[in-house]
Each structure stands twice: as structure tokens, then as C-alpha cells.
Amino acid sequence: MALKLYQFENCPYCTKVRGVLGEKGLEYEKIEVPLDREERTELIEISGQIMVPVLVDGETVIADSAKIIDYLSEKY
Ligand SMILES: N[C@@H](CCC(=O)N[C@@H](CS)C(=O)NCC(=O)O)C(=O)O
């Protein structure tokens, strides 16, 4: 699966991104990020920051829901 979404299930920004992924019928893997910031090693390694949502599409890594939605709108 190419698309991965690092997220919190209850984050409104993540919900917004999941909505767009759903509308577009895109398959993606959801990765629930630990609530403990010190445990977010994978997220930090990938994106260089601690916030969600983060979308990974192959080599492309995007943080921030608005940027992710712009990206999805342009690419898919
Ligand atoms: N401007 C960002 C805001 C994202 C945001 O505030 N995410 C929160 C969760 S809803 C977060 O990651 N907070 C860091 C934390 O809880 O440690 C976006 O639109 O994606």
C-alpha cells in the first residue's frame, strides 16, 4: 500500500484528511501515533516533527492537513 497516514483517531485535522482520502476512494494504511511525544520516534524520523496528520506517499512526506489535502487534490 503506497499511502500511509500517521494520525490520531480523534484528531479533527486527521478526520478531515481521512474524509478526503475516503472521498477519493484511496486505500491507505493508518498508523496510530503514540500519545506520548517521546514515543513518536517513527513519526519524528519520517517527518522531522511531532504533529499529526502526516501523509507518506512513496518518497513524499507531507505534514499539515491543508498541505496534505492540496497534495491529494492535485495528485489524485
Ligand atoms: N495545522 C495543523 C494542526 C495539526 C494539529 O494541531 N495536530 C494535533 C492533533 S489534533 C497534534 O498533532 N498535536 C500534537 C500533540 O498532541 O502532541 C494541521 O492542520 O495539520
PDB file of the backbone (N, CA, C, O) and the ligand in Angstrom, with CONECT records:
HET    LIG  A 101      20
ATOM      1  N   MET A   1       0.858  -1.205   0.000  1.00  0.00           N
ATOM      2  CA  MET A   1       0.000   0.000   0.000  1.00  0.00           C
ATOM      3  C   MET A   1       0.890   1.250   0.000  1.00  0.00           C
ATOM      4  O   MET A   1       1.763   1.398   0.855  1.00  0.00           O
ATOM      5  N   ALA A   2       0.664   2.128  -0.949  1.00  0.00           N
ATOM      6  CA  ALA A   2       1.583   3.256  -1.101  1.00  0.00           C
ATOM      7  C   ALA A   2       1.348   4.350  -0.061  1.00  0.00           C
ATOM      8  O   ALA A   2       2.305   4.928   0.456  1.00  0.00           O
ATOM      9  N   LEU A   3       0.092   4.638   0.248  1.00  0.00           N
ATOM     10  CA  LEU A   3      -0.188   5.778   1.120  1.00  0.00           C
ATOM     11  C   LEU A   3      -0.230   5.360   2.587  1.00  0.00           C
ATOM     12  O   LEU A   3      -0.823   4.343   2.950  1.00  0.00           O
ATOM     13  N   LYS A   4       0.416   6.176   3.416  1.00  0.00           N
ATOM     14  CA  LYS A   4       0.364   5.938   4.867  1.00  0.00           C
ATOM     15  C   LYS A   4      -0.044   7.234   5.545  1.00  0.00           C
ATOM     16  O   LYS A   4       0.461   8.307   5.213  1.00  0.00           O
ATOM     17  N   LEU A   5      -0.967   7.126   6.501  1.00  0.00           N
ATOM     18  CA  LEU A   5      -1.386   8.311   7.256  1.00  0.00           C
ATOM     19  C   LEU A   5      -1.040   8.121   8.725  1.00  0.00           C
ATOM     20  O   LEU A   5      -1.593   7.258   9.406  1.00  0.00           O
ATOM     21  N   TYR A   6      -0.113   8.947   9.195  1.00  0.00           N
ATOM     22  CA  TYR A   6       0.212   8.978  10.623  1.00  0.00           C
ATOM     23  C   TYR A   6      -0.814   9.897  11.262  1.00  0.00           C
ATOM     24  O   TYR A   6      -1.002  11.031  10.821  1.00  0.00           O
ATOM     25  N   GLN A   7      -1.472   9.409  12.298  1.00  0.00           N
ATOM     26  CA  GLN A   7      -2.651  10.133  12.778  1.00  0.00           C
ATOM     27  C   GLN A   7      -2.991   9.797  14.229  1.00  0.00           C
ATOM     28  O   GLN A   7      -2.434   8.881  14.833  1.00  0.00           O
ATOM     29  N   PHE A   8      -3.941  10.589  14.764  1.00  0.00           N
ATOM     30  CA  PHE A   8      -4.708  10.226  15.959  1.00  0.00           C
ATOM     31  C   PHE A   8      -6.138  10.021  15.470  1.00  0.00           C
ATOM     32  O   PHE A   8      -6.633  10.803  14.659  1.00  0.00           O
ATOM     33  N   GLU A   9      -6.792   8.996  15.947  1.00  0.00           N
ATOM     34  CA  GLU A   9      -8.167   8.738  15.511  1.00  0.00           C
ATOM     35  C   GLU A   9      -9.077   9.922  15.854  1.00  0.00           C
ATOM     36  O   GLU A   9     -10.002  10.226  15.102  1.00  0.00           O
ATOM     37  N   ASN A  10      -8.819  10.597  16.996  1.00  0.00           N
ATOM     38  CA  ASN A  10      -9.714  11.669  17.444  1.00  0.00           C
ATOM     39  C   ASN A  10      -9.254  13.073  17.071  1.00  0.00           C
ATOM     40  O   ASN A  10      -9.781  14.058  17.588  1.00  0.00           O
ATOM     41  N   CYS A  11      -8.292  13.166  16.193  1.00  0.00           N
ATOM     42  CA  CYS A  11      -7.786  14.489  15.789  1.00  0.00           C
ATOM     43  C   CYS A  11      -8.656  15.035  14.653  1.00  0.00           C
ATOM     44  O   CYS A  11      -8.810  14.369  13.630  1.00  0.00           O
ATOM     45  N   PRO A  12      -9.225  16.232  14.812  1.00  0.00           N
ATOM     46  CA  PRO A  12     -10.100  16.769  13.758  1.00  0.00           C
ATOM     47  C   PRO A  12      -9.371  17.001  12.431  1.00  0.00           C
ATOM     48  O   PRO A  12      -9.972  16.867  11.364  1.00  0.00           O
ATOM     49  N   TYR A  13      -8.099  17.342  12.490  1.00  0.00           N
ATOM     50  CA  TYR A  13      -7.328  17.541  11.250  1.00  0.00           C
ATOM     51  C   TYR A  13      -7.144  16.209  10.526  1.00  0.00           C
ATOM     52  O   TYR A  13      -7.187  16.138   9.298  1.00  0.00           O
ATOM     53  N   CYS A  14      -6.938  15.158  11.316  1.00  0.00           N
ATOM     54  CA  CYS A  14      -6.787  13.814  10.728  1.00  0.00           C
ATOM     55  C   CYS A  14      -8.111  13.344  10.147  1.00  0.00           C
ATOM     56  O   CYS A  14      -8.143  12.707   9.094  1.00  0.00           O
ATOM     57  N   THR A  15      -9.203  13.659  10.836  1.00  0.00           N
ATOM     58  CA  THR A  15     -10.535  13.285  10.344  1.00  0.00           C
ATOM     59  C   THR A  15     -10.789  13.929   8.987  1.00  0.00           C
ATOM     60  O   THR A  15     -11.335  13.306   8.076  1.00  0.00           O
ATOM     61  N   LYS A  16     -10.379  15.196   8.872  1.00  0.00           N
ATOM     62  CA  LYS A  16     -10.560  15.923   7.615  1.00  0.00           C
ATOM     63  C   LYS A  16      -9.786  15.226   6.477  1.00  0.00           C
ATOM     64  O   LYS A  16     -10.302  15.051   5.373  1.00  0.00           O
ATOM     65  N   VAL A  17      -8.556  14.840   6.774  1.00  0.00           N
ATOM     66  CA  VAL A  17      -7.732  14.170   5.754  1.00  0.00           C
ATOM     67  C   VAL A  17      -8.323  12.797   5.411  1.00  0.00           C
ATOM     68  O   VAL A  17      -8.379  12.415   4.242  1.00  0.00           O
ATOM     69  N   ARG A  18      -8.766  12.055   6.445  1.00  0.00           N
ATOM     70  CA  ARG A  18      -9.377  10.740   6.168  1.00  0.00           C
ATOM     71  C   ARG A  18     -10.613  10.911   5.282  1.00  0.00           C
ATOM     72  O   ARG A  18     -10.885  10.075   4.420  1.00  0.00           O
ATOM     73  N   GLY A  19     -11.358  11.994   5.499  1.00  0.00           N
ATOM     74  CA  GLY A  19     -12.545  12.261   4.687  1.00  0.00           C
ATOM     75  C   GLY A  19     -12.175  12.430   3.216  1.00  0.00           C
ATOM     76  O   GLY A  19     -12.846  11.891   2.335  1.00  0.00           O
ATOM     77  N   VAL A  20     -11.111  13.178   2.957  1.00  0.00           N
ATOM     78  CA  VAL A  20     -10.688  13.398   1.566  1.00  0.00           C
ATOM     79  C   VAL A  20     -10.164  12.095   0.953  1.00  0.00           C
ATOM     80  O   VAL A  20     -10.462  11.788  -0.201  1.00  0.00           O
ATOM     81  N   LEU A  21      -9.393  11.337   1.716  1.00  0.00           N
ATOM     82  CA  LEU A  21      -8.900  10.044   1.211  1.00  0.00           C
ATOM     83  C   LEU A  21     -10.092   9.145   0.862  1.00  0.00           C
ATOM     84  O   LEU A  21     -10.089   8.459  -0.160  1.00  0.00           O
ATOM     85  N   GLY A  22     -11.113   9.163   1.733  1.00  0.00           N
ATOM     86  CA  GLY A  22     -12.305   8.345   1.511  1.00  0.00           C
ATOM     87  C   GLY A  22     -13.081   8.793   0.280  1.00  0.00           C
ATOM     88  O   GLY A  22     -13.504   7.976  -0.537  1.00  0.00           O
ATOM     89  N   GLU A  23     -13.263  10.118   0.162  1.00  0.00           N
ATOM     90  CA  GLU A  23     -13.997  10.656  -0.999  1.00  0.00           C
ATOM     91  C   GLU A  23     -13.337  10.254  -2.309  1.00  0.00           C
ATOM     92  O   GLU A  23     -14.001   9.993  -3.312  1.00  0.00           O
ATOM     93  N   LYS A  24     -12.006  10.211  -2.271  1.00  0.00           N
ATOM     94  CA  LYS A  24     -11.265   9.880  -3.491  1.00  0.00           C
ATOM     95  C   LYS A  24     -11.125   8.376  -3.686  1.00  0.00           C
ATOM     96  O   LYS A  24     -10.589   7.923  -4.697  1.00  0.00           O
ATOM     97  N   GLY A  25     -11.605   7.607  -2.719  1.00  0.00           N
ATOM     98  CA  GLY A  25     -11.532   6.144  -2.830  1.00  0.00           C
ATOM     99  C   GLY A  25     -10.116   5.611  -2.749  1.00  0.00           C
ATOM    100  O   GLY A  25      -9.815   4.551  -3.298  1.00  0.00           O
ATOM    101  N   LEU A  26      -9.245   6.338  -2.067  1.00  0.00           N
ATOM    102  CA  LEU A  26      -7.843   5.914  -1.979  1.00  0.00           C
ATOM    103  C   LEU A  26      -7.648   4.953  -0.815  1.00  0.00           C
ATOM    104  O   LEU A  26      -8.167   5.169   0.279  1.00  0.00           O
ATOM    105  N   GLU A  27      -6.894   3.893  -1.067  1.00  0.00           N
ATOM    106  CA  GLU A  27      -6.538   2.969   0.013  1.00  0.00           C
ATOM    107  C   GLU A  27      -5.320   3.519   0.731  1.00  0.00           C
ATOM    108  O   GLU A  27      -4.413   4.070   0.106  1.00  0.00           O
ATOM    109  N   TYR A  28      -5.305   3.368   2.027  1.00  0.00           N
ATOM    110  CA  TYR A  28      -4.162   3.855   2.784  1.00  0.00           C
ATOM    111  C   TYR A  28      -4.045   3.082   4.090  1.00  0.00           C
ATOM    112  O   TYR A  28      -5.004   2.491   4.587  1.00  0.00           O
ATOM    113  N   GLU A  29      -2.842   3.111   4.616  1.00  0.00           N
ATOM    114  CA  GLU A  29      -2.594   2.465   5.910  1.00  0.00           C
ATOM    115  C   GLU A  29      -2.636   3.548   6.989  1.00  0.00           C
ATOM    116  O   GLU A  29      -1.971   4.579   6.884  1.00  0.00           O
ATOM    117  N   LYS A  30      -3.435   3.288   8.028  1.00  0.00           N
ATOM    118  CA  LYS A  30      -3.498   4.239   9.148  1.00  0.00           C
ATOM    119  C   LYS A  30      -2.478   3.822  10.192  1.00  0.00           C
ATOM    120  O   LYS A  30      -2.442   2.664  10.608  1.00  0.00           O
ATOM    121  N   ILE A  31      -1.661   4.754  10.606  1.00  0.00           N
ATOM    122  CA  ILE A  31      -0.704   4.460  11.673  1.00  0.00           C
ATOM    123  C   ILE A  31      -1.037   5.356  12.853  1.00  0.00           C
ATOM    124  O   ILE A  31      -0.845   6.571  12.801  1.00  0.00           O
ATOM    125  N   GLU A  32      -1.535   4.746  13.912  1.00  0.00           N
ATOM    126  CA  GLU A  32      -1.927   5.497  15.101  1.00  0.00           C
ATOM    127  C   GLU A  32      -0.653   5.883  15.859  1.00  0.00           C
ATOM    128  O   GLU A  32       0.123   5.024  16.276  1.00  0.00           O
ATOM    129  N   VAL A  33      -0.461   7.171  16.023  1.00  0.00           N
ATOM    130  CA  VAL A  33       0.749   7.689  16.653  1.00  0.00           C
ATOM    131  C   VAL A  33       0.572   7.645  18.183  1.00  0.00           C
ATOM    132  O   VAL A  33      -0.512   7.941  18.686  1.00  0.00           O
ATOM    133  N   PRO A  34       1.630   7.279  18.921  1.00  0.00           N
ATOM    134  CA  PRO A  34       1.505   7.248  20.385  1.00  0.00           C
ATOM    135  C   PRO A  34       1.198   8.632  20.956  1.00  0.00           C
ATOM    136  O   PRO A  34       1.690   9.642  20.453  1.00  0.00           O
ATOM    137  N   LEU A  35       0.388   8.670  22.004  1.00  0.00           N
ATOM    138  CA  LEU A  35       0.063   9.947  22.646  1.00  0.00           C
ATOM    139  C   LEU A  35       1.301  10.544  23.318  1.00  0.00           C
ATOM    140  O   LEU A  35       1.468  11.763  23.368  1.00  0.00           O
ATOM    141  N   ASP A  36       2.149   9.680  23.823  1.00  0.00           N
ATOM    142  CA  ASP A  36       3.389  10.132  24.461  1.00  0.00           C
ATOM    143  C   ASP A  36       4.364  10.636  23.389  1.00  0.00           C
ATOM    144  O   ASP A  36       4.836   9.866  22.552  1.00  0.00           O
ATOM    145  N   ARG A  37       4.652  11.921  23.431  1.00  0.00           N
ATOM    146  CA  ARG A  37       5.509  12.528  22.398  1.00  0.00           C
ATOM    147  C   ARG A  37       6.874  11.862  22.297  1.00  0.00           C
ATOM    148  O   ARG A  37       7.460  11.778  21.218  1.00  0.00           O
ATOM    149  N   GLU A  38       7.368  11.394  23.428  1.00  0.00           N
ATOM    150  CA  GLU A  38       8.708  10.774  23.420  1.00  0.00           C
ATOM    151  C   GLU A  38       8.712   9.419  22.719  1.00  0.00           C
ATOM    152  O   GLU A  38       9.768   8.886  22.380  1.00  0.00           O
ATOM    153  N   GLU A  39       7.528   8.876  22.509  1.00  0.00           N
ATOM    154  CA  GLU A  39       7.445   7.575  21.830  1.00  0.00           C
ATOM    155  C   GLU A  39       7.203   7.716  20.325  1.00  0.00           C
ATOM    156  O   GLU A  39       7.022   6.718  19.627  1.00  0.00           O
ATOM    157  N   ARG A  40       7.199   8.953  19.827  1.00  0.00           N
ATOM    158  CA  ARG A  40       6.879   9.160  18.404  1.00  0.00           C
ATOM    159  C   ARG A  40       8.122   9.106  17.524  1.00  0.00           C
ATOM    160  O   ARG A  40       8.317   9.946  16.647  1.00  0.00           O
ATOM    161  N   THR A  41       8.956   8.102  17.776  1.00  0.00           N
ATOM    162  CA  THR A  41      10.253   8.041  17.089  1.00  0.00           C
ATOM    163  C   THR A  41      10.088   7.883  15.572  1.00  0.00           C
ATOM    164  O   THR A  41      10.785   8.536  14.796  1.00  0.00           O
ATOM    165  N   GLU A  42       9.154   7.005  15.155  1.00  0.00           N
ATOM    166  CA  GLU A  42       8.967   6.764  13.717  1.00  0.00           C
ATOM    167  C   GLU A  42       8.479   8.044  13.025  1.00  0.00           C
ATOM    168  O   GLU A  42       8.974   8.414  11.960  1.00  0.00           O
ATOM    169  N   LEU A  43       7.497   8.713  13.651  1.00  0.00           N
ATOM    170  CA  LEU A  43       6.955   9.951  13.071  1.00  0.00           C
ATOM    171  C   LEU A  43       8.049  11.015  12.951  1.00  0.00           C
ATOM    172  O   LEU A  43       8.157  11.690  11.927  1.00  0.00           O
ATOM    173  N   ILE A  44       8.848  11.159  13.993  1.00  0.00           N
ATOM    174  CA  ILE A  44       9.904  12.177  14.000  1.00  0.00           C
ATOM    175  C   ILE A  44      10.963  11.850  12.941  1.00  0.00           C
ATOM    176  O   ILE A  44      11.442  12.735  12.232  1.00  0.00           O
ATOM    177  N   GLU A  45      11.317  10.568  12.850  1.00  0.00           N
ATOM    178  CA  GLU A  45      12.296  10.150  11.849  1.00  0.00           C
ATOM    179  C   GLU A  45      11.806  10.482  10.447  1.00  0.00           C
ATOM    180  O   GLU A  45      12.566  10.969   9.610  1.00  0.00           O
ATOM    181  N   ILE A  46      10.542  10.215  10.203  1.00  0.00           N
ATOM    182  CA  ILE A  46       9.991  10.384   8.860  1.00  0.00           C
ATOM    183  C   ILE A  46       9.748  11.853   8.519  1.00  0.00           C
ATOM    184  O   ILE A  46      10.037  12.294   7.406  1.00  0.00           O
ATOM    185  N   SER A  47       9.212  12.613   9.490  1.00  0.00           N
ATOM    186  CA  SER A  47       8.733  13.966   9.149  1.00  0.00           C
ATOM    187  C   SER A  47       9.514  15.093   9.815  1.00  0.00           C
ATOM    188  O   SER A  47       9.354  16.258   9.452  1.00  0.00           O
ATOM    189  N   GLY A  48      10.359  14.754  10.786  1.00  0.00           N
ATOM    190  CA  GLY A  48      11.151  15.780  11.457  1.00  0.00           C
ATOM    191  C   GLY A  48      10.353  16.630  12.432  1.00  0.00           C
ATOM    192  O   GLY A  48      10.824  17.685  12.857  1.00  0.00           O
ATOM    193  N   GLN A  49       9.166  16.196  12.790  1.00  0.00           N
ATOM    194  CA  GLN A  49       8.330  16.948  13.740  1.00  0.00           C
ATOM    195  C   GLN A  49       7.359  15.964  14.414  1.00  0.00           C
ATOM    196  O   GLN A  49       7.305  14.781  14.078  1.00  0.00           O
ATOM    197  N   ILE A  50       6.585  16.509  15.390  1.00  0.00           N
ATOM    198  CA  ILE A  50       5.790  15.584  16.225  1.00  0.00           C
ATOM    199  C   ILE A  50       4.284  15.621  15.969  1.00  0.00           C
ATOM    200  O   ILE A  50       3.528  14.877  16.593  1.00  0.00           O
ATOM    201  N   MET A  51       3.852  16.484  15.057  1.00  0.00           N
ATOM    202  CA  MET A  51       2.396  16.654  14.914  1.00  0.00           C
ATOM    203  C   MET A  51       1.813  15.735  13.847  1.00  0.00           C
ATOM    204  O   MET A  51       2.489  15.295  12.917  1.00  0.00           O
ATOM    205  N   VAL A  52       0.509  15.468  14.035  1.00  0.00           N
ATOM    206  CA  VAL A  52      -0.247  14.719  13.029  1.00  0.00           C
ATOM    207  C   VAL A  52      -1.348  15.636  12.497  1.00  0.00           C
ATOM    208  O   VAL A  52      -1.733  16.578  13.188  1.00  0.00           O
ATOM    209  N   PRO A  53      -1.864  15.392  11.298  1.00  0.00           N
ATOM    210  CA  PRO A  53      -1.556  14.267  10.419  1.00  0.00           C
ATOM    211  C   PRO A  53      -0.274  14.450   9.608  1.00  0.00           C
ATOM    212  O   PRO A  53       0.169  15.567   9.343  1.00  0.00           O
ATOM    213  N   VAL A  54       0.307  13.305   9.223  1.00  0.00           N
ATOM    214  CA  VAL A  54       1.410  13.274   8.252  1.00  0.00           C
ATOM    215  C   VAL A  54       1.053  12.213   7.217  1.00  0.00           C
ATOM    216  O   VAL A  54       0.695  11.086   7.559  1.00  0.00           O
ATOM    217  N   LEU A  55       1.158  12.590   5.959  1.00  0.00           N
ATOM    218  CA  LEU A  55       0.912  11.641   4.874  1.00  0.00           C
ATOM    219  C   LEU A  55       2.237  11.258   4.232  1.00  0.00           C
ATOM    220  O   LEU A  55       3.078  12.112   3.954  1.00  0.00           O
ATOM    221  N   VAL A  56       2.410   9.948   3.999  1.00  0.00           N
ATOM    222  CA  VAL A  56       3.574   9.458   3.259  1.00  0.00           C
ATOM    223  C   VAL A  56       3.057   8.795   1.994  1.00  0.00           C
ATOM    224  O   VAL A  56       2.233   7.881   2.039  1.00  0.00           O
ATOM    225  N   ASP A  57       3.559   9.274   0.868  1.00  0.00           N
ATOM    226  CA  ASP A  57       3.196   8.702  -0.436  1.00  0.00           C
ATOM    227  C   ASP A  57       4.505   8.386  -1.149  1.00  0.00           C
ATOM    228  O   ASP A  57       5.067   9.228  -1.849  1.00  0.00           O
ATOM    229  N   GLY A  58       4.973   7.178  -0.960  1.00  0.00           N
ATOM    230  CA  GLY A  58       6.288   6.812  -1.518  1.00  0.00           C
ATOM    231  C   GLY A  58       7.372   7.648  -0.883  1.00  0.00           C
ATOM    232  O   GLY A  58       7.593   7.584   0.326  1.00  0.00           O
ATOM    233  N   GLU A  59       8.060   8.445  -1.711  1.00  0.00           N
ATOM    234  CA  GLU A  59       9.158   9.279  -1.220  1.00  0.00           C
ATOM    235  C   GLU A  59       8.663  10.630  -0.689  1.00  0.00           C
ATOM    236  O   GLU A  59       9.433  11.391  -0.103  1.00  0.00           O
ATOM    237  N   THR A  60       7.402  10.915  -0.893  1.00  0.00           N
ATOM    238  CA  THR A  60       6.846  12.218  -0.500  1.00  0.00           C
ATOM    239  C   THR A  60       6.288  12.149   0.914  1.00  0.00           C
ATOM    240  O   THR A  60       5.510  11.254   1.245  1.00  0.00           O
ATOM    241  N   VAL A  61       6.694  13.107   1.744  1.00  0.00           N
ATOM    242  CA  VAL A  61       6.218  13.178   3.127  1.00  0.00           C
ATOM    243  C   VAL A  61       5.642  14.571   3.351  1.00  0.00           C
ATOM    244  O   VAL A  61       6.318  15.576   3.128  1.00  0.00           O
ATOM    245  N   ILE A  62       4.388  14.621   3.792  1.00  0.00           N
ATOM    246  CA  ILE A  62       3.735  15.928   3.979  1.00  0.00           C
ATOM    247  C   ILE A  62       3.099  16.000   5.356  1.00  0.00           C
ATOM    248  O   ILE A  62       2.326  15.126   5.749  1.00  0.00           O
ATOM    249  N   ALA A  63       3.438  17.061   6.082  1.00  0.00           N
ATOM    250  CA  ALA A  63       2.798  17.352   7.364  1.00  0.00           C
ATOM    251  C   ALA A  63       1.847  18.527   7.147  1.00  0.00           C
ATOM    252  O   ALA A  63       2.076  19.374   6.284  1.00  0.00           O
ATOM    253  N   ASP A  64       0.785  18.564   7.936  1.00  0.00           N
ATOM    254  CA  ASP A  64      -0.224  19.642   7.922  1.00  0.00           C
ATOM    255  C   ASP A  64      -1.388  19.255   7.012  1.00  0.00           C
ATOM    256  O   ASP A  64      -1.211  18.956   5.831  1.00  0.00           O
ATOM    257  N   SER A  65      -2.587  19.270   7.606  1.00  0.00           N
ATOM    258  CA  SER A  65      -3.779  18.791   6.895  1.00  0.00           C
ATOM    259  C   SER A  65      -4.058  19.589   5.619  1.00  0.00           C
ATOM    260  O   SER A  65      -4.432  19.004   4.603  1.00  0.00           O
ATOM    261  N   ALA A  66      -3.885  20.896   5.655  1.00  0.00           N
ATOM    262  CA  ALA A  66      -4.192  21.709   4.472  1.00  0.00           C
ATOM    263  C   ALA A  66      -3.236  21.345   3.327  1.00  0.00           C
ATOM    264  O   ALA A  66      -3.646  21.236   2.171  1.00  0.00           O
ATOM    265  N   LYS A  67      -1.951  21.158   3.673  1.00  0.00           N
ATOM    266  CA  LYS A  67      -0.974  20.802   2.633  1.00  0.00           C
ATOM    267  C   LYS A  67      -1.264  19.406   2.096  1.00  0.00           C
ATOM    268  O   LYS A  67      -1.131  19.151   0.899  1.00  0.00           O
ATOM    269  N   ILE A  68      -1.663  18.503   2.994  1.00  0.00           N
ATOM    270  CA  ILE A  68      -1.975  17.135   2.557  1.00  0.00           C
ATOM    271  C   ILE A  68      -3.165  17.153   1.605  1.00  0.00           C
ATOM    272  O   ILE A  68      -3.158  16.484   0.572  1.00  0.00           O
ATOM    273  N   ILE A  69      -4.183  17.926   1.964  1.00  0.00           N
ATOM    274  CA  ILE A  69      -5.392  17.972   1.128  1.00  0.00           C
ATOM    275  C   ILE A  69      -5.083  18.615  -0.230  1.00  0.00           C
ATOM    276  O   ILE A  69      -5.584  18.162  -1.260  1.00  0.00           O
ATOM    277  N   ASP A  70      -4.265  19.663  -0.230  1.00  0.00           N
ATOM    278  CA  ASP A  70      -3.841  20.265  -1.512  1.00  0.00           C
ATOM    279  C   ASP A  70      -3.118  19.226  -2.362  1.00  0.00           C
ATOM    280  O   ASP A  70      -3.369  19.100  -3.560  1.00  0.00           O
ATOM    281  N   TYR A  71      -2.220  18.488  -1.723  1.00  0.00           N
ATOM    282  CA  TYR A  71      -1.447  17.464  -2.438  1.00  0.00           C
ATOM    283  C   TYR A  71      -2.369  16.404  -3.031  1.00  0.00           C
ATOM    284  O   TYR A  71      -2.235  16.034  -4.197  1.00  0.00           O
ATOM    285  N   LEU A  72      -3.310  15.918  -2.212  1.00  0.00           N
ATOM    286  CA  LEU A  72      -4.220  14.864  -2.682  1.00  0.00           C
ATOM    287  C   LEU A  72      -5.089  15.379  -3.818  1.00  0.00           C
ATOM    288  O   LEU A  72      -5.370  14.658  -4.775  1.00  0.00           O
ATOM    289  N   SER A  73      -5.516  16.644  -3.702  1.00  0.00           N
ATOM    290  CA  SER A  73      -6.375  17.223  -4.736  1.00  0.00           C
ATOM    291  C   SER A  73      -5.620  17.341  -6.058  1.00  0.00           C
ATOM    292  O   SER A  73      -6.190  17.128  -7.128  1.00  0.00           O
ATOM    293  N   GLU A  74      -4.330  17.682  -5.975  1.00  0.00           N
ATOM    294  CA  GLU A  74      -3.546  17.837  -7.198  1.00  0.00           C
ATOM    295  C   GLU A  74      -3.172  16.491  -7.798  1.00  0.00           C
ATOM    296  O   GLU A  74      -3.220  16.304  -9.014  1.00  0.00           O
ATOM    297  N   LYS A  75      -2.796  15.548  -6.926  1.00  0.00           N
ATOM    298  CA  LYS A  75      -2.240  14.288  -7.447  1.00  0.00           C
ATOM    299  C   LYS A  75      -3.309  13.261  -7.797  1.00  0.00           C
ATOM    300  O   LYS A  75      -3.111  12.457  -8.707  1.00  0.00           O
ATOM    301  N   TYR A  76      -4.464  13.272  -7.076  1.00  0.00           N
ATOM    302  CA  TYR A  76      -5.428  12.185  -7.294  1.00  0.00           C
ATOM    303  C   TYR A  76      -6.802  12.723  -7.709  1.00  0.00           C
ATOM    304  O   TYR A  76      -7.728  11.944  -7.932  1.00  0.00           O
TER     305      TYR A  76
HETATM  306  N1  LIG A 101      -2.108  22.926  11.382  1.00  0.00           N
HETATM  307  C1  LIG A 101      -2.038  21.517  11.662  1.00  0.00           C
HETATM  308  C2  LIG A 101      -2.544  21.242  13.060  1.00  0.00           C
HETATM  309  C3  LIG A 101      -2.402  19.782  13.434  1.00  0.00           C
HETATM  310  C4  LIG A 101      -2.588  19.564  14.915  1.00  0.00           C
HETATM  311  O1  LIG A 101      -2.807  20.510  15.712  1.00  0.00           O
HETATM  312  N2  LIG A 101      -2.487  18.309  15.323  1.00  0.00           N
HETATM  313  C5  LIG A 101      -2.536  17.972  16.723  1.00  0.00           C
HETATM  314  C6  LIG A 101      -3.539  16.844  16.993  1.00  0.00           C
HETATM  315  S1  LIG A 101      -5.186  17.337  16.615  1.00  0.00           S
HETATM  316  C7  LIG A 101      -1.180  17.477  17.171  1.00  0.00           C
HETATM  317  O2  LIG A 101      -0.508  16.750  16.455  1.00  0.00           O
HETATM  318  N3  LIG A 101      -0.765  17.904  18.382  1.00  0.00           N
HETATM  319  C8  LIG A 101       0.490  17.459  18.935  1.00  0.00           C
HETATM  320  C9  LIG A 101       0.287  16.628  20.150  1.00  0.00           C
HETATM  321  O3  LIG A 101      -0.856  16.369  20.540  1.00  0.00           O
HETATM  322  O4  LIG A 101       1.287  16.206  20.702  1.00  0.00           O
HETATM  323  C10 LIG A 101      -2.826  20.751  10.606  1.00  0.00           C
HETATM  324  O5  LIG A 101      -3.766  21.338  10.039  1.00  0.00           O
HETATM  325  O6  LIG A 101      -2.499  19.583  10.340  1.00  0.00           O
CONECT  306  307
CONECT  307  306  308  323
CONECT  308  307  309
CONECT  309  308  310
CONECT  310  309  311  312
CONECT  311  310
CONECT  312  310  313
CONECT  313  312  314  316
CONECT  314  313  315
CONECT  315  314
CONECT  316  313  317  318
CONECT  317  316
CONECT  318  316  319
CONECT  319  318  320
CONECT  320  319  321  322
CONECT  321  320
CONECT  322  320
CONECT  323  307  324  325
CONECT  324  323
CONECT  325  323
END
